[in-house]
Amino acid sequence: MTKTILLATTAILLTAGGAHAQTTPASTASAPQAAAQTPVPTGPTSQSPLADSSQQGVLVFTPDFFAAQRPNTALDMVNRVPGFSVQDGDGSRGFEGAVGNVLINGSRPASKNDTGSSVLGRTLVAQVERIELVRGGAPGIDMQGYSVVVNVVTKTQSSREHILTGTAFLFEGGTDAANGSYQFTARDGDRVIGFTLSDGVSVSDANGVGRVIRRAPDGTILRDEGYFNDQQGGGQGIRGNYANTFLGGKIDLTGRIGQNDYSQWSLQDAPNVLRRNSYDEDGTSGEFGAVYTRPIRSGLSSETRFIHEWSDFDSVSLSSTRLGAVDSPEQRFESTGESSETILRSLLRWERSPSLTFEGGGEVAYNMLEVEQAFSVGGVNVPLPSASVTVEETRGEAFGKATWRVRPNLTVEGGLRLEASTISQSGDADLEKSFFFAKPRVQVTWTPMPQNQVRFRFERELGQLDFGDFAASAELSDENVYGGNVDLEPEQRWISEITYERRFLGDGIVSIGYRHDEIIDVIDRLPLPGNLSATGNIGDGTLDQLAVNVVVPLDWTGFSGGQFQFRNTWNKTEVTDPTTGLTRPISGVRPSQPGFTISQDITSWKLNWSVTYLDSLQQISYDPDQTSGFRGNDYLEAFAEYKPTPTLSIRAQVNVWNDFRVERTVFANRSQARPIDYVELRPIDPRTFWQIRVRKTF
């Protein structure tokens, strides 16, 4: 499948198994997702979902609900569930709390990287019996911290399924790209065998042509240079899947192996000036996952899960400058490393009665990152803190929870996770730390009347450390080199959240949610000696969030098959800056990103179309020596999809973004006053690009 909305200024790897966000290398200047929260049009339908009479928090959608949209795959159907957006998890270490909000037959896929959207993308519509939208919790459903999940129930029948997909990405004035995939699945009762061949591509919707203008505090122009950037890359992979009955239960197996490469470059020029920056990386990765579920007796079942992932990479960043006929010394940052994760997880689930379920189990994991890095200027090595490190973590967790349906319109879920871990670092610095955290959770779901629901959640969440923050990194295009931090501790959040949801007109919805986080040991940028900086804990902070999602069917206005959607999340954060001692926002949190969508299904034409508009977006990071980020306005995406037959779809999409600016304010020193050294603006006209996708199922 391809992703409906691209991620602005973040490369994504588009493959047959899904669109996977590709981690932007630490040594490149990057801005984060611009359209990650953009509404996905759900489309109008001809009937209302069915409410489970015994569980008013569960809505059931049968295939007839989606008939007007002529979906090809189960993913097409789930993307049309009103009020639901697929999330595949953040890929952080461990399993508990790191996976997505999609279940298939009551369970998550065997691997974290074989995501729910990947599995649904290779499941044809004919195999779907129903889709359950679980809001707030239900007996036997593992919510994994989400307030809303979907459970896709498939049929047990014999079939042979083939999905062939090809996509072209056509950039105005940039590097065109294309990808393709083939997926095969054979089903015979409980036995399922399948494989996926994929050729991925890395693209960005924020590359283009612009200028770099640097001004002194008095307005004097220090630089006025042309700017150009682009990228290319991708990866090839093969995945195999197998499921069958085994020793009185069921086993699901998956495995994948692949390789990837990525290149990014930029040029700045003016009379007698030429600046070049580039980044290149290649690597390999693989994984194996297994899930074994087995009923022990009536109402009692077990689930055991094993996951092993590994990867290696080799990267180099280069930066050079020519002023007149003189070449400045070339800067070079090299990094080579490998990482792995192994997880063993087991649980018992006891459905004591139709209204009461208990669950308990444990998880153990081992994580490792080994990296060697070197920074040189003109061939002369420049020492860096934690340039060569090995980081290892051993972690164990015990958990238990209960889901009680007090009455048909009231469900209470309570649980406790106890986590103990030890993180050790060796190499340029040797350090070992041990942690213990108790993580309680309570969620209450109340449906006071049909089509109205209130959800409340109180939970302690523990962030997973990014092992890459223990090692040095660089952004040579912005003249930044960062040291590693050996003293990192996990970020903790006490979360209070309440959401009200009202459904109307079949698939209309209004959802309003408020969330408050008390954050302990916020992870952000902190100063290091030697005028270096690093990622680290900078103290306590807060987050206040208001989330609104509105979906309005427009048939009643005469706009047959039409729909309007608005979605936005307002964020207000506060933390004390470790350099100035003043209160400021937390880095990397977007204050707002409103999205408006108009869509229509024209059944007689076998066509659906959608237009999404983002009014504004911005994201700022706060470093001891500079404030940097991006601002954007007027992001437009439009697509039309034509399905001449039930097995063929042709989709054309265009992305237009004419106002994108990268900003940097660099300070002269680290005093509380922090006088400005210069301000740099990089207005860019991102390239308009088209996507043409053809998908054939048979």
C-alpha positions as CSV (number, residue, x, y, z in Angstrom):
1,M,0.0,0.0,0.0
2,T,1.0,3.6,-0.1
3,K,0.4,6.2,2.6
4,T,-2.4,8.6,2.0
5,I,-0.5,11.6,3.4
6,L,3.2,11.9,3.1
7,L,5.4,13.1,5.9
8,A,6.8,16.5,5.2
9,T,10.6,16.9,5.4
10,T,11.0,13.3,6.7
11,A,12.0,10.6,4.4
12,I,9.6,7.7,4.3
13,L,10.2,4.2,2.9
14,L,7.2,3.2,0.8
15,T,6.9,-0.6,0.4
16,A,4.3,-3.1,-0.2
17,G,3.9,-3.9,3.4
18,G,3.2,-0.3,4.3
19,A,4.7,3.2,4.5
20,H,7.4,3.1,7.2
21,A,8.9,6.3,8.6
22,Q,12.6,6.1,7.9
23,T,14.6,7.6,10.8
24,T,16.4,10.7,9.5
25,P,20.1,10.3,10.2
26,A,21.4,12.3,13.1
27,S,24.0,13.9,10.8
28,T,21.5,15.5,8.5
29,A,19.5,18.6,9.0
30,S,15.9,17.5,9.3
31,A,12.4,18.7,10.2
32,P,9.8,16.3,11.4
33,Q,6.4,15.1,10.0
34,A,4.2,17.8,8.6
35,A,1.2,15.8,7.7
36,A,1.2,13.1,10.3
37,Q,-2.0,14.3,11.9
38,T,-3.7,15.2,8.7
39,P,-7.3,13.7,8.5
40,V,-7.7,10.6,6.4
41,P,-11.1,10.9,4.7
42,T,-13.5,8.1,5.9
43,G,-16.1,8.6,3.2
44,P,-19.8,8.4,3.5
45,T,-21.7,5.2,3.9
46,S,-25.2,3.9,3.3
47,Q,-25.8,2.5,6.8
48,S,-24.9,2.9,10.5
49,P,-22.5,0.5,12.3
50,L,-24.1,-2.1,14.6
51,A,-23.6,-1.6,18.4
52,D,-22.8,-4.7,20.4
53,S,-25.8,-4.9,22.7
54,S,-23.7,-6.4,25.5
55,Q,-20.8,-4.0,25.1
56,Q,-21.9,-0.5,24.1
57,G,-18.2,0.5,23.8
58,V,-17.9,-1.8,20.7
59,L,-19.2,-0.8,17.3
60,V,-19.4,-3.5,14.6
61,F,-18.9,-2.7,10.9
62,T,-19.8,-5.4,8.4
63,P,-18.5,-5.4,4.7
64,D,-21.8,-3.9,3.6
65,F,-21.0,-0.7,5.5
66,F,-18.1,-0.1,3.1
67,A,-19.8,-1.1,-0.2
68,A,-20.1,2.4,-1.6
69,Q,-16.3,2.9,-1.4
70,R,-15.5,-0.4,-3.3
71,P,-12.4,-1.2,-1.0
72,N,-9.8,-3.7,-2.3
73,T,-8.1,-4.6,1.0
74,A,-8.9,-4.7,4.7
75,L,-6.7,-1.7,5.1
76,D,-9.0,0.3,2.7
77,M,-11.9,-0.7,5.0
78,V,-10.2,0.2,8.3
79,N,-9.1,3.6,6.8
80,R,-12.9,4.3,6.3
81,V,-14.0,3.5,9.9
82,P,-15.4,6.8,11.2
83,G,-13.4,8.4,14.0
84,F,-10.4,6.0,13.7
85,S,-6.9,6.5,12.4
86,V,-4.4,3.7,12.0
87,Q,-1.3,3.9,14.2
88,D,1.4,1.3,13.8
89,G,3.3,2.1,17.0
90,D,6.5,4.1,17.6
91,G,8.9,1.2,17.1
92,S,10.5,1.8,20.5
93,R,12.2,-0.9,22.4
94,G,10.1,-3.6,24.0
95,F,6.6,-4.8,23.1
96,E,4.3,-3.5,25.9
97,G,3.3,0.0,24.9
98,A,5.3,0.1,21.6
99,V,2.8,-1.6,19.2
100,G,-0.1,-0.2,17.2
101,N,-3.9,0.1,17.5
102,V,-4.8,-2.7,15.0
103,L,-5.6,-6.3,16.0
104,I,-6.4,-9.2,13.7
105,N,-8.6,-11.8,15.2
106,G,-8.0,-10.4,18.6
107,S,-4.2,-10.4,18.5
108,R,-1.4,-8.2,17.2
109,P,1.0,-9.4,14.4
110,A,4.0,-11.6,15.3
111,S,6.5,-8.8,14.8
112,K,6.5,-5.1,15.7
113,N,7.7,-4.3,12.1
114,D,5.1,-6.5,10.4
115,T,2.6,-3.8,11.5
116,G,-1.2,-4.0,11.6
117,S,-1.4,-1.9,8.4
118,S,1.0,-4.2,6.7
119,V,-1.1,-7.3,7.5
120,L,-4.3,-5.5,6.5
121,G,-2.7,-4.4,3.3
122,R,-2.2,-8.0,2.1
123,T,-5.7,-9.1,3.3
124,L,-8.4,-8.9,0.6
125,V,-11.9,-7.6,1.3
126,A,-13.4,-11.0,0.7
127,Q,-11.5,-12.4,3.7
128,V,-13.1,-9.9,6.2
129,E,-16.0,-11.0,8.2
130,R,-16.4,-7.8,10.3
131,I,-14.5,-5.0,11.9
132,E,-14.9,-4.2,15.6
133,L,-14.2,-0.6,16.8
134,V,-13.4,-1.0,20.5
135,R,-13.7,2.3,22.4
136,G,-12.3,2.3,25.9
137,G,-11.8,-1.5,26.3
138,A,-13.6,-4.8,26.1
139,P,-13.0,-8.2,27.7
140,G,-10.3,-10.2,25.9
141,I,-9.0,-7.1,24.0
142,D,-5.5,-5.9,24.8
143,M,-5.7,-2.1,24.4
144,Q,-1.9,-1.5,24.9
145,G,-2.5,2.0,26.2
146,Y,-4.8,3.1,23.4
147,S,-8.3,4.5,24.0
148,V,-9.6,3.2,20.7
149,V,-8.5,0.1,18.7
150,V,-9.9,-1.9,15.8
151,N,-10.2,-5.7,15.7
152,V,-10.4,-7.1,12.2
153,V,-12.1,-10.6,12.2
154,T,-11.3,-12.7,9.2
155,K,-13.0,-15.6,7.6
156,T,-11.7,-19.2,7.7
157,Q,-11.8,-20.4,4.1
158,S,-9.6,-21.6,1.3
159,S,-8.3,-19.0,-1.1
160,R,-5.3,-17.9,-3.1
161,E,-4.7,-14.1,-3.1
162,H,-2.3,-12.0,-5.2
163,I,-1.7,-8.3,-4.8
164,L,0.5,-6.5,-7.4
165,T,1.2,-2.8,-6.8
166,G,3.3,-0.2,-8.6
167,T,3.7,3.5,-7.7
168,A,5.5,6.3,-9.5
169,F,6.5,9.6,-7.8
170,L,7.0,12.4,-10.3
171,F,8.7,15.6,-8.9
172,E,8.7,18.9,-10.7
173,G,12.4,19.7,-11.1
174,G,13.5,16.9,-8.8
175,T,14.4,13.2,-8.9
176,D,11.6,10.9,-9.9
177,A,11.2,7.6,-8.2
178,A,9.1,4.4,-8.4
179,N,8.4,1.4,-6.3
180,G,6.6,-1.9,-6.6
181,S,5.6,-5.0,-4.7
182,Y,4.1,-8.4,-5.1
183,Q,2.2,-10.1,-2.2
184,F,0.9,-13.7,-2.2
185,T,-1.2,-15.4,0.5
186,A,-2.6,-18.9,0.4
187,R,-5.3,-19.8,3.0
188,D,-6.6,-23.3,3.7
189,G,-8.7,-23.2,6.9
190,D,-6.4,-22.3,9.8
191,R,-3.3,-22.6,7.7
192,V,-2.0,-19.4,6.1
193,I,1.2,-19.2,4.0
194,G,2.4,-15.9,2.4
195,F,5.3,-13.9,1.2
196,T,6.0,-10.3,0.1
197,L,8.6,-9.0,-2.3
198,S,9.1,-5.3,-2.0
199,D,11.2,-2.6,-3.7
200,G,10.9,0.6,-1.6
201,V,11.7,4.2,-2.2
202,S,12.6,7.1,0.0
203,V,10.9,10.4,-0.8
204,S,10.3,13.8,0.8
205,D,7.7,16.5,0.2
206,A,9.9,19.4,1.5
207,N,12.9,19.3,-0.9
208,G,13.2,22.1,-3.4
209,V,14.8,25.3,-4.4
210,G,15.2,28.4,-2.2
211,R,17.6,30.8,-0.7
212,V,19.7,31.0,2.5
213,I,19.7,34.6,4.0
214,R,21.8,35.2,7.1
215,R,21.5,38.6,8.8
216,A,23.4,40.2,11.7
217,P,21.4,41.6,14.6
218,D,21.4,45.0,13.0
219,G,19.9,43.6,9.8
220,T,23.1,43.5,7.8
221,I,23.1,40.7,5.3
222,L,25.9,38.3,5.9
223,R,24.9,35.7,3.4
224,D,22.5,35.6,0.5
225,E,23.0,32.3,-1.4
226,G,20.9,30.1,-3.6
227,Y,19.8,26.8,-2.1
228,F,19.0,23.4,-3.7
229,N,18.4,20.0,-2.0
230,D,17.2,16.6,-3.0
231,Q,17.5,12.9,-2.1
232,Q,17.2,9.4,-3.3
233,G,17.2,5.9,-1.8
234,G,15.1,3.0,-1.0
235,G,15.4,-0.7,-0.1
236,Q,14.5,-4.2,-1.1
237,G,13.1,-6.8,1.1
238,I,11.4,-10.2,1.3
239,R,9.0,-11.3,4.1
240,G,7.5,-14.6,4.7
241,N,4.5,-15.5,6.9
242,Y,3.1,-18.8,8.2
243,A,0.2,-19.6,10.5
244,N,-1.4,-22.9,11.5
245,T,-2.8,-24.9,14.3
246,F,0.0,-26.3,16.6
247,L,-0.1,-28.4,19.7
248,G,-3.7,-27.6,20.5
249,G,-3.3,-23.9,19.8
250,K,-2.2,-21.6,17.0
251,I,1.2,-20.4,15.9
252,D,2.0,-17.3,13.8
253,L,5.5,-17.0,12.3
254,T,7.0,-14.1,10.3
255,G,10.5,-13.3,9.1
256,R,12.1,-10.6,7.0
257,I,15.4,-9.7,5.5
258,G,16.3,-6.6,3.5
259,Q,18.8,-3.9,2.6
260,N,18.5,-0.2,2.2
261,D,20.4,2.8,1.0
262,Y,19.8,6.5,1.3
263,S,21.5,9.7,0.0
264,Q,20.8,13.3,0.7
265,W,22.6,16.4,-0.6
266,S,22.3,20.2,-0.7
267,L,24.1,23.0,-2.4
268,Q,24.4,26.7,-1.5
269,D,25.9,29.1,-4.1
270,A,26.5,32.8,-4.8
271,P,29.2,34.7,-6.7
272,N,32.5,33.1,-5.6
273,V,30.8,30.9,-3.1
274,L,29.9,27.2,-3.2
275,R,28.9,25.1,-0.2
276,R,28.2,21.4,-0.5
277,N,26.7,19.0,2.1
278,S,25.9,15.4,1.6
279,Y,24.9,12.3,3.6
280,D,25.0,8.7,2.5
281,E,24.0,5.6,4.4
282,D,23.5,1.9,3.6
283,G,22.6,-1.0,5.7
284,T,20.9,-4.3,6.2
285,S,18.2,-5.5,8.6
286,G,16.2,-8.5,9.5
287,E,13.8,-9.9,12.0
288,F,12.0,-13.0,13.2
289,G,8.8,-13.2,15.2
290,A,6.6,-15.9,16.6
291,V,3.3,-15.9,18.5
292,Y,1.8,-19.0,20.1
293,T,-1.7,-18.8,21.5
294,R,-3.4,-21.8,23.2
295,P,-6.7,-22.3,25.1
296,I,-5.9,-24.1,28.4
297,R,-9.4,-24.6,29.5
298,S,-12.8,-22.9,29.3
299,G,-12.1,-19.1,29.7
300,L,-8.4,-19.5,30.2
301,S,-5.8,-19.0,27.4
302,S,-2.2,-18.2,27.0
303,E,-0.1,-16.2,24.6
304,T,3.7,-16.4,24.2
305,R,5.6,-14.1,21.9
306,F,9.2,-14.1,20.7
307,I,10.8,-11.3,18.6
308,H,14.4,-10.9,17.4
309,E,15.4,-7.9,15.3
310,W,18.9,-6.8,14.0
311,S,20.4,-4.2,11.8
312,D,23.7,-2.7,10.7
313,F,24.6,0.6,9.0
314,D,27.5,2.5,7.6
315,S,27.2,6.3,7.0
316,V,29.2,9.3,6.1
317,S,28.5,13.1,6.1
318,L,30.6,15.5,4.2
319,S,30.7,19.3,4.2
320,S,32.9,21.5,2.1
321,T,33.1,25.2,1.2
322,R,34.8,27.1,-1.6
323,L,35.2,30.9,-1.2
324,G,36.7,32.4,-4.4
325,A,39.4,29.9,-5.4
326,V,40.1,28.8,-1.9
327,D,38.8,25.5,-0.5
328,S,38.2,25.3,3.2
329,P,39.1,22.1,5.0
330,E,36.5,19.4,4.4
331,Q,34.5,18.2,7.4
332,R,33.8,14.5,7.5
333,F,31.7,12.6,10.0
334,E,31.7,8.8,9.7
335,S,29.5,6.3,11.7
336,T,29.4,2.5,11.6
337,G,27.3,0.4,13.9
338,E,25.0,-2.5,14.6
339,S,22.0,-3.0,16.8
340,S,19.7,-5.8,17.9
341,E,16.7,-6.5,20.1
342,T,15.4,-9.7,21.6
343,I,12.0,-10.0,23.4
344,L,10.3,-12.9,25.1
345,R,6.8,-12.2,26.4
346,S,4.1,-14.4,27.9
347,L,0.7,-13.9,29.4
348,L,-2.3,-15.7,30.7
349,R,-5.8,-14.4,30.0
350,W,-8.8,-15.5,32.2
351,E,-12.3,-14.7,31.1
352,R,-13.9,-15.4,34.5
353,S,-17.3,-14.3,33.1
354,P,-18.6,-12.4,30.1
355,S,-18.2,-9.2,32.0
356,L,-14.9,-9.8,33.9
357,T,-11.4,-10.6,32.4
358,F,-8.1,-10.9,34.2
359,E,-4.7,-10.8,32.4
360,G,-1.2,-11.3,33.8
361,G,2.3,-12.0,32.5
362,G,5.8,-10.9,32.0
363,E,8.3,-9.6,29.4
364,V,12.1,-9.8,29.3
365,A,14.2,-8.1,26.7
366,Y,17.8,-7.5,25.7
367,N,18.8,-4.5,23.5
368,M,22.2,-3.5,22.1
369,L,23.8,-0.7,20.1
370,E,27.4,-0.7,19.1
371,V,28.6,2.3,17.2
372,E,32.0,3.8,16.2
373,Q,32.2,7.4,14.9
374,A,34.9,9.8,13.8
375,F,34.9,13.5,13.1
376,S,37.7,15.1,11.1
377,V,38.4,18.6,9.6
378,G,40.9,18.6,6.8
379,G,41.9,15.1,7.6
380,V,42.7,15.9,11.2
381,N,40.7,14.0,13.8
382,V,38.6,16.0,16.2
383,P,37.9,14.2,19.5
384,L,34.2,13.9,20.5
385,P,32.6,12.7,23.8
386,S,31.3,9.2,23.4
387,A,32.4,8.8,19.8
388,S,32.7,5.0,20.2
389,V,30.3,3.3,22.5
390,T,28.4,0.1,23.2
391,V,25.1,0.4,25.0
392,E,23.3,-2.6,26.4
393,E,20.0,-2.9,28.2
394,T,18.5,-5.9,30.1
395,R,14.9,-5.3,31.1
396,G,12.2,-7.3,32.8
397,E,8.6,-6.4,33.3
398,A,5.7,-8.0,35.2
399,F,2.1,-6.9,34.4
400,G,-1.4,-7.5,35.4
401,K,-4.8,-6.0,34.5
402,A,-8.5,-6.5,34.8
403,T,-11.3,-5.4,32.6
404,W,-14.7,-5.2,34.3
405,R,-17.9,-4.5,32.4
406,V,-19.9,-3.1,35.4
407,R,-23.0,-2.8,33.2
408,P,-23.5,-2.7,29.5
409,N,-22.8,1.0,29.3
410,L,-19.9,1.2,31.8
411,T,-16.5,-0.5,31.5
412,V,-13.5,-0.1,33.9
413,E,-10.0,-1.3,33.1
414,G,-7.2,-1.2,35.7
415,G,-3.7,-2.5,35.5
416,L,-0.2,-2.3,36.9
417,R,3.2,-2.8,35.2
418,L,6.4,-3.2,37.2
419,E,9.6,-2.6,35.2
420,A,13.2,-3.1,36.2
421,S,16.1,-2.5,33.9
422,T,19.8,-2.0,33.8
423,I,21.6,0.0,31.1
424,S,25.3,-0.2,30.7
425,Q,27.7,1.7,28.5
426,S,31.3,0.8,27.6
427,G,33.8,2.3,25.2
428,D,34.9,5.9,25.5
429,A,32.9,6.0,28.8
430,D,31.9,3.3,31.2
431,L,28.7,3.6,33.2
432,E,25.9,1.4,34.5
433,K,22.6,2.4,35.8
434,S,19.6,0.4,37.2
435,F,16.0,1.6,37.2
436,F,12.7,0.5,38.7
437,F,9.3,1.9,37.8
438,A,5.7,1.1,38.8
439,K,3.3,2.0,36.0
440,P,-0.4,2.0,37.0
441,R,-3.3,2.6,34.6
442,V,-7.0,3.2,35.0
443,Q,-9.5,3.7,32.1
444,V,-13.2,4.2,32.4
445,T,-15.6,4.1,29.5
446,W,-19.2,5.3,30.0
447,T,-21.9,5.3,27.4
448,P,-24.7,7.3,29.1
449,M,-27.0,7.1,26.0
450,P,-26.7,5.6,22.5
451,Q,-24.2,7.4,20.2
452,N,-22.6,9.2,23.2
453,Q,-19.5,8.1,25.0
454,V,-17.2,9.5,27.7
455,R,-13.7,8.0,28.2
456,F,-11.3,8.8,31.1
457,R,-7.7,7.6,31.4
458,F,-5.1,8.0,34.2
459,E,-1.8,6.4,33.6
460,R,1.9,6.6,34.2
461,E,4.0,6.1,31.0
462,L,7.7,5.5,30.8
463,G,9.6,6.7,27.7
464,Q,12.1,4.5,26.0
465,L,15.6,5.9,25.6
466,D,17.0,6.4,22.1
467,F,20.3,4.5,22.3
468,G,21.6,6.8,19.5
469,D,21.6,9.7,22.1
470,F,24.4,8.0,24.0
471,A,26.7,8.5,21.0
472,A,28.0,11.6,19.3
473,S,26.2,13.0,16.2
474,A,26.5,15.9,13.7
475,E,24.4,18.2,11.5
476,L,27.2,19.5,9.3
477,S,24.9,21.5,7.0
478,D,24.0,23.6,10.1
479,E,27.5,23.6,11.4
480,N,26.6,21.5,14.5
481,V,28.4,18.7,16.2
482,Y,26.8,17.0,19.2
483,G,28.4,15.0,22.0
484,G,26.9,11.8,23.3
485,N,25.4,11.7,26.8
486,V,26.2,8.9,29.1
487,D,23.9,10.1,31.9
488,L,20.4,9.7,30.2
489,E,17.4,8.5,32.2
490,P,13.9,7.6,30.9
491,E,11.3,10.3,30.7
492,Q,8.2,9.7,32.9
493,R,4.7,11.0,32.4
494,W,1.7,11.0,34.6
495,I,-1.2,11.3,32.1
496,S,-4.8,12.4,32.8
497,E,-7.1,12.4,29.8
498,I,-10.8,12.7,29.2
499,T,-12.6,12.4,25.9
500,Y,-16.2,13.0,24.8
501,E,-17.5,11.4,21.6
502,R,-20.8,11.9,19.9
503,R,-21.9,10.0,16.7
504,F,-24.6,11.1,14.4
505,L,-26.0,10.7,10.8
506,G,-24.6,7.2,10.5
507,D,-20.9,8.0,10.2
508,G,-20.8,11.5,11.6
509,I,-18.7,12.1,14.7
510,V,-17.6,14.9,17.1
511,S,-14.8,14.0,19.4
512,I,-13.3,16.4,21.9
513,G,-10.4,15.4,24.2
514,Y,-8.4,17.1,26.9
515,R,-5.1,15.7,28.2
516,H,-2.7,16.9,30.9
517,D,0.8,15.4,31.4
518,E,3.1,16.0,34.3
519,I,6.5,15.1,32.9
520,I,9.4,14.1,35.0
521,D,13.0,14.3,33.5
522,V,12.0,15.9,30.2
523,I,14.4,14.8,27.4
524,D,15.6,17.8,25.4
525,R,18.8,19.5,24.5
526,L,21.3,20.4,27.3
527,P,24.7,22.1,27.3
528,L,28.0,20.2,27.7
529,P,31.5,21.5,28.4
530,G,33.5,22.6,25.4
531,N,30.6,24.5,23.8
532,L,29.0,21.1,22.9
533,S,25.4,20.1,23.5
534,A,23.7,16.7,23.8
535,T,20.3,15.1,24.3
536,G,19.6,14.8,28.0
537,N,17.2,15.2,31.0
538,I,16.6,18.9,31.7
539,G,14.1,18.8,34.5
540,D,10.3,18.5,34.9
541,G,7.7,19.9,32.5
542,T,4.0,19.9,31.5
543,L,1.8,19.2,28.5
544,D,-1.7,20.5,28.0
545,Q,-3.5,19.2,24.9
546,L,-6.8,19.7,23.3
547,A,-7.8,17.3,20.5
548,V,-10.8,17.8,18.2
549,N,-12.1,15.6,15.4
550,V,-15.2,16.4,13.5
551,V,-16.7,14.3,10.6
552,V,-19.9,15.6,9.0
553,P,-21.7,13.6,6.2
554,L,-23.1,16.0,3.6
555,D,-25.8,14.0,1.9
556,W,-28.4,16.0,3.8
557,T,-27.2,19.2,2.0
558,G,-27.6,17.6,-1.5
559,F,-23.9,16.9,-1.9
560,S,-24.5,13.2,-2.4
561,G,-21.7,11.0,-1.1
562,G,-19.9,14.0,0.3
563,Q,-18.2,14.5,3.7
564,F,-16.4,17.2,5.6
565,Q,-13.7,16.5,8.2
566,F,-11.8,18.8,10.6
567,R,-9.0,17.6,12.9
568,N,-6.6,19.5,15.1
569,T,-4.5,19.0,18.2
570,W,-3.5,22.1,20.2
571,N,-0.4,21.5,22.4
572,K,0.9,23.8,25.1
573,T,4.2,22.7,26.8
574,E,6.4,24.2,29.5
575,V,9.9,23.4,30.8
576,T,12.8,25.3,32.3
577,D,15.6,25.9,29.8
578,P,18.9,24.6,31.3
579,T,20.9,27.4,29.7
580,T,18.9,30.5,30.5
581,G,16.8,29.3,33.4
582,L,13.7,30.7,31.7
583,T,10.4,28.9,30.9
584,R,10.0,27.8,27.3
585,P,8.2,25.1,25.2
586,I,9.5,21.6,24.9
587,S,11.5,21.0,21.7
588,G,9.8,19.2,18.9
589,V,6.1,19.6,20.0
590,R,3.9,21.2,17.4
591,P,1.6,23.8,19.0
592,S,-1.2,23.3,16.4
593,Q,-1.8,21.7,13.0
594,P,-5.4,22.2,11.7
595,G,-6.5,20.0,8.8
596,F,-9.6,20.4,6.6
597,T,-10.8,17.6,4.3
598,I,-13.6,17.5,1.7
599,S,-14.2,14.1,0.1
600,Q,-16.8,12.4,-2.0
601,D,-17.7,8.9,-3.2
602,I,-19.4,8.8,-6.6
603,T,-20.6,5.2,-6.8
604,S,-22.0,5.4,-10.3
605,W,-18.6,6.6,-11.6
606,K,-16.7,4.0,-9.5
607,L,-14.7,7.0,-8.2
608,N,-13.8,8.7,-5.0
609,W,-11.8,11.9,-4.5
610,S,-10.5,14.0,-1.6
611,V,-8.9,17.3,-1.0
612,T,-7.0,18.0,2.3
613,Y,-5.7,21.5,3.3
614,L,-3.3,22.2,6.1
615,D,-3.5,25.9,7.1
616,S,-0.3,26.1,9.1
617,L,2.3,24.0,11.0
618,Q,5.5,24.7,12.8
619,Q,8.0,22.9,15.0
620,I,10.8,24.5,17.0
621,S,13.8,23.0,18.8
622,Y,15.8,24.7,21.5
623,D,19.5,24.2,21.7
624,P,21.9,25.9,24.1
625,D,23.5,27.7,21.2
626,Q,20.6,28.2,18.8
627,T,16.8,28.0,18.3
628,S,15.9,26.2,15.0
629,G,12.9,24.7,13.3
630,F,10.5,25.2,10.4
631,R,7.2,26.9,9.7
632,G,4.8,26.1,6.9
633,N,1.5,27.3,5.5
634,D,-0.9,26.2,2.8
635,Y,-0.2,22.5,2.3
636,L,-2.6,21.0,-0.2
637,E,-3.1,17.3,-1.1
638,A,-5.7,16.0,-3.5
639,F,-6.3,12.6,-4.9
640,A,-8.8,10.7,-7.1
641,E,-9.1,6.9,-7.1
642,Y,-10.9,5.0,-9.9
643,K,-11.9,1.4,-9.5
644,P,-13.2,0.1,-12.9
645,T,-13.5,-3.4,-11.5
646,P,-13.5,-4.9,-8.0
647,T,-9.9,-6.1,-8.5
648,L,-8.3,-3.0,-10.1
649,S,-7.7,0.5,-8.6
650,I,-5.9,3.5,-10.2
651,R,-5.1,6.4,-8.0
652,A,-3.6,9.8,-8.8
653,Q,-2.5,12.2,-6.1
654,V,-0.8,15.6,-6.1
655,N,0.9,17.4,-3.2
656,V,1.4,21.1,-3.3
657,W,3.3,23.2,-0.7
658,N,4.3,26.7,-1.6
659,D,5.3,28.2,1.8
660,F,8.0,26.3,3.8
661,R,10.7,28.0,5.8
662,V,13.6,26.7,7.9
663,E,14.7,29.2,10.6
664,R,17.7,29.4,12.8
665,T,18.6,32.0,15.5
666,V,22.2,31.5,16.6
667,F,23.4,33.1,19.9
668,A,26.8,34.6,20.5
669,N,27.2,33.0,23.9
670,R,25.4,30.9,26.6
671,S,24.6,33.7,29.1
672,Q,21.1,34.2,30.3
673,A,20.7,37.2,28.0
674,R,22.0,35.2,25.0
675,P,22.8,38.0,22.6
676,I,22.0,37.1,19.0
677,D,25.0,36.4,16.7
678,Y,22.9,36.0,13.5
679,V,19.5,35.0,12.2
680,E,19.3,32.6,9.2
681,L,16.2,32.1,7.1
682,R,15.9,29.4,4.4
683,P,12.6,29.9,2.5
684,I,12.1,26.9,0.2
685,D,9.6,26.3,-2.6
686,P,9.0,22.5,-2.1
687,R,8.6,20.6,-5.4
688,T,5.1,19.8,-6.4
689,F,4.9,16.1,-7.0
690,W,2.4,13.5,-8.4
691,Q,1.8,10.0,-7.4
692,I,0.4,7.4,-9.8
693,R,-0.5,4.1,-8.2
694,V,-1.9,1.0,-9.9
695,R,-3.0,-2.0,-7.8
696,K,-4.3,-5.3,-9.1
697,T,-5.7,-8.0,-6.9
698,F,-6.4,-11.5,-8.2
